[in-house]
Amino acid sequence: MHMAWFLSYAVQAWGQPWAGRPGTEWVTPDLYVDAARSLERAGFDYLMFEDGSFVPDAYGSSMEWSLAHAAAAPKHDPLPLVSLIAQETERIGLIATITTSFYPPYLAARLLATLDHLSRGRIGLNVVTSHNDRTAQNYGQPAQLDHDLRYEIAADWLEAVRALWDTWEPGALTLDETTGTFADPQKVHYADYVGTHHRTRGPLNTPPGPQHHPVVCQAGGSPAGRDLAARYADTVVAQARDVAEMTEYKADLAARAAAAGRDPDDVKVLFLAGFTFGDTDDEARTALRRKQAYAAAHPEVALASLSFASGIDFARFDLDAPLPPVETNAAQSVVGLHLRDTEGMTLREIAARRSTGAVEFTGTPASIADAMAEAAAASGADGFMVQAPITRRNVTMIADGLAPELRRRGLIRDGYDYPTLRENLLAG
């Protein structure tokens, strides 16, 4: 199985035990470097940094909740951070988020080629379309574009970026000191890309990095998102609540990839996973019940998350009445997953379900390893992506508790066979 960690360059575990110095430590690279080294030792494929360019203000029609609880804000740009982590690690991949709605293709292509050099071939980009109106307004637009149009623009954007990376042919860098020729001008050409939404002349003035095309990651949930992932992604962040939903997603994406002319095995689907550990299975179940009780006592946590994903103020609905129909132009698949099978439930009951959008594993490291193996075998999943704050306790539980159990079962790698992220992803 492939393993990764889903995280943000943001405040980690504010108000939770074992958070270290969450008010200040999250800013500096040390916390992330330490985590990357531990996860590299554990054989993880990559760290994936999500990102966003706004302070949420949907819940309660105010920024108050987000800022008071360090929920999705503040955040730093992860792109500079990954270059620092790359210098302190050797094999683990580093994926950072870029929005196709607001990054010009040339800027993105050049930046990622540079990072691919700095990381010695371990960089990837997580492609997002930016779902929130506040993000659009921060970039000078009155509102975000229609959901499916954003994905159409993203496909055009990716074609432009790939055309720019391909403006340097293999062997363009001759580095011939005898003739004094650094690069062969016959192997560097214009992109002259003209799409429906983007155009770029080229050539890129940055030679391609070790991967030539950095790894593309995408969280395709909606039909438009799944189509984009199937056409362009090398690895996919997938959300499901159980094996049945995992199986449906994996089969659907494989069919879409085949229809796009790709080998489905080249698209590695990793499902978000949450973990509750204990020294015994009973201890773990007790810890899970504590989480569930907290969710039931604090419905505002789930409602703020739904407001973030949808742009809808869920504080304005009656907690003890059924939720009326809601529609969003924002993160449609995320909202749909959280509200699936909730017909007739009150909003309080929906919030108390503590739906994280992830497959939940509860038990000892050994029993969880068995459950992960069963889930992957039944669904065809290529692996899992840990969804948890970066704290030293969380990292230790995964890297030194779970990973050795997975390795004993032959489920994850024992070292890296290749120097680049792309090669290691395709290796299994």
Secondary structure, 3 states (H helix, E strand, C coil): CEEEEEEECECCCCCCCCCCCCCCCCCCCHHHHHHHHHHHHCCCCEEEEECCCCCCCCHHHCCHHHHHCCCCCCECCHHHHHHHHHHCCCCCEEEEEEECCCCCHHHHHHHHHHHHHHCCCCEEEEEECCCCHHHHHHCCCCCCCCHHHHHHHHHHHHHHHHHHHCCECCCCEEEECCCCEEECHHHECCCCEECCCCEECCCCCCCCCCCCCCEEEECCCCHHHHHHHHHHCCEEEECCCCHHHHHHHHHHHHHHHHHCCCCHHHCEEEEEEEEEECCCHHHHHHHHHHHHHHHHHCHHHHHHHHHHHHCCCHHHCCCCCECCCCCCCCCHHHHHHHHCCCCCCEHHHHHHCCCCCCEEEEECHHHHHHHHHHHHHHHCCCEEEEECCCCHHHHHHHHHHHHHHHHHCCCCCCCCCCCCHHHHHHCC
